[in-house]
Amino acid sequence: MSAAAWASLQAAAGPVSRETFDRLVEFETVFQKWNRRINLAA
């Protein structure tokens, strides 16, 4: 867990638990993996 990423999320979304942050990091990893194959953000 990156302290800078944690602080950035806190600034944008308000208080977020460490568990939620960890889930969001995992989601980002999976999203980026699949977005290379299929345009998921369109």
C-alpha positions in Angstrom: 0.0 0.0 0.0 1.5 3.3 -1.1 1.1 6.2 1.4 0.8 8.6 -1.5 -2.0 6.6 -3.1 -3.7 6.3 0.3 -3.5 10.1 0.8 -4.7 10.8 -2.7 -7.8 8.6 -2.3 -8.5 10.1 1.1 -8.4 13.6 -0.5 -10.7 12.6 -3.3 -13.2 10.4 -1.5 -12.9 11.2 2.1 -12.3 8.6 4.9 -11.7 5.1 3.4 -10.8 2.0 5.4 -7.6 0.2 4.6 -9.7 -2.8 3.6 -11.6 -0.8 1.0 -8.3 0.7 -0.2 -6.8 -2.8 -0.7 -9.9 -3.8 -2.6 -9.7 -0.8 -4.9 -6.0 -1.5 -5.6 -6.9 -5.1 -6.5 -9.8 -3.9 -8.7 -7.4 -1.4 -10.4 -4.9 -4.2 -11.2 -7.6 -6.5 -12.7 -9.2 -3.6 -14.6 -5.9 -2.5 -16.2 -5.1 -6.1 -17.1 -8.5 -6.7 -18.9 -8.7 -3.2 -20.3 -5.6 -4.0 -22.4 -7.6 -6.8 -24.1 -11.1 -5.3 -24.1 -12.0 -1.6 -23.9 -13.8 -1.7 -20.6 -14.0 2.1 -20.1 -15.8 3.0 -23.3 
